[in-house]
Amino acid sequence: CEGCHSLFGEYYCDICHLFDRDKKQYHCAECGICRIGPKEDFFHCSKCNLCLSLSLRGKHKCIENVSRQDCPICLEDIHTSRVGAHVLPCGHLLHRTCYEDMLKEGYRCPLCMHSALDMTRYWRQLDDEVAQTPMPAEYQNMMVEILCNDCSARSTVQFHLLGMKCKNCESYNTAQDGRCRLPLEEQ
C-alpha cells in the first residue's frame, strides 16, 4: 500500500486483482486467470483451453474445453482450482489429489473407463494367474463377447472368472458385451 506501506503480497495481477506471496505466478490471457508457474514450464493448449506442463506438449489427448468441467471425483471446478490437475491418458482431467485417492480404489477413468495408468505389468501377471487357474468343467469351453474399455475393440474370447483379455490390445480392462455361448460343437 502506497499510503501505509503494508505489503499485501509479493505478487499482484492488475487483471485478476490478485495479491499473493510469490509462487512464480503468471497471468494466462487465454485461461483468463493467474496460474502458478513458473510460466516457462507451461504452455497453453488452445483446444483443451488449459495451461499444461511442457512435458505434455504433443503427448496428451486433447479434449475441447476439458478444464471447464468439474472434477468427476469431487465435483468441484478444475479450471479455477488451487489444486493442480492431473491429465489422464484418455485426456480427461482430475484434481491431482482426487487422482491419488482414485488409485487407492481402482485404475480406470471415472468418465470413460480407460486405464488411467500403464497396466502392462499387471496384465502380464494376470496372464500367469489365468493360465494357472483352470475353470470348472461347465465353463471351460464357454465363449463370451467382450468390449475393451481401453481400445474399444469387440471380440469373442474364452470366459474366465479372473478376467477376459482383449484380442486387440491385450488389456484385461474389458466388460462382457452380450451373452455367454458354448462353441458350436457343444450346442
N, C-alpha and C positions, 0 to 999 in steps of 0.2 A: 504494500500500500504506500503510495507516494506521500500520503498525509501523516500516517503514524509509523511508517517504515516497518510494518509487520510483514513477515514472509508467509504468504498463503500457500505457496507451493514453488518447487523448483522448475516445474513445467507449467506453462499456460498456453492454451489454444484459443486464439482470438475468434475462431469459428464456433467451436463447441462450448466456449467459455468454461473450460475445464482447468481447474487448479489441481496439481498433484505433485507428489515427490517424483524425482527423476527416475523413470523406468525406461529411458530411451524411447519414449513415446514419439509417435509421428501422426499427423493427420492424413488420412487417406481420403482424397476428394471423391473417389469412386464409391467407397463404402459409406462416406458421409459422416464418419466418426473417427475418433482418435484410436489408434491401436498401440499396443505395447510392442516395442521394437527390439532391436534396432532396425530401422527401415531397410537397410542394405541386406538384411536377412530374409526379406519377404518380397513377394510380387503380388500384384492384384490380378486375379483371373477374371476376365470380363464376363465369361459365360457363367461361372459359379457365383460371380458378384461378391467376391471374398478375397481378402489377403491371405495368402498361403505361404508356407515356408519354401524357400528356394529349393530345398531337397525334393519337393513335389512337382517342380516345373517339368512338364512333359511326362509325368509319371502318375497322374491322378485322372480318374474318370470324371469328366465334367458333367454336372447336373445343373441345369439352369436355375439360378437364384437359390441354390441349396441352403445357403445360410439364412434365408428369410423364412425358414420353417422352424418350428420348435423342436427341441431335442426329443426324440421318441421315447427316451427313458424317463426323464424328469418333467417333460412337457413345458420347459421354460425356454425362452428365446435364446438362440445361439448367436445371432448376429451381434447383439449388443452386450453379450455376457462377458463378465470379467474372467470367467473360467475358459481356458483355451479349448479349441475344438480339435477333435481327432477325426481325420478323414479315413473312412473305411475303404478297402479295395473296390467296393461297389460304387463309391462316390458319395454315399450318404455321410452325414455328419452327426457326431455325438459330442457332448461335452467330454473332455479328457477324463474327468473323474467318473462320469457315467459309463464310459468305455471300460475303465478299470473295474468298476463294480460289475458290469455285464460279464466280463471274462471270468468272474468267480462263479457264475451260474451257467454260462453257455458260450458258444463260439460263433453264433450267427447274428447277422444284422437283424435288428428287430423289425425293419421295414420290408426287406426283400428276401431275407433268409439266406443270402450268400454267406459263405465263410468269411469271418471278419479278420482272420489271420491265416498265415500259411499252415495248412493242416497236413502237409505231405508226410511228415514223420509219423504223425498219429495214424494216418491212413495205412501206412506200411505195417505198423503194429497191429492194426485191426485186421489186415490181411492174414497175419500169422494166427491171430485168435480165431478167425473164421475157419482157417484151414485145420486148426486143432480142435474145433468144436463141431462134431458131426450132428446133424439134425436127426430127430426121431424119424423112424421109417415112414410115417404118414406124411412127412413134409420133405423128404429127400428129393423128390422129383417135382416139387411144386414150383411153378414159374409165376412171376408177378411182373406187372408193368410198373415202371418207376419213372419219376420225374426228378432230374437232378436240379437242386437248388443253386448249384454253382455255375453250370454251363447251359442249363435249360433244355438239355437233351432228354429225349424219352427213349427208353429201351426196355427190353424184356430180359429179366435175369432170374437166376435161381433164388428162391426165397431163403433167407437166413435170419434167425432171431437177432443176431448181433449187428446186422447191417447189410444193406444191399448196395453193391458197388456200381457206379455209373460206368458203362462201357466206353463212353466218350472221353471223360476226363479223369477217371479212376477215383473220383470222390465218393465218400460214403454219406455225404450231405444230400441224401435223397429222401423222397417220400413215395409211398406206394400210390400209384395212379391207376386205379382200376381193380378188378377182381383177381383173385388167385386162380390159376388154372393148371391142370395137370398136362403133361406132354401128350400129344396125340396118341401115342402107343398105349397109354394107360386110360384113355377116356372110353 
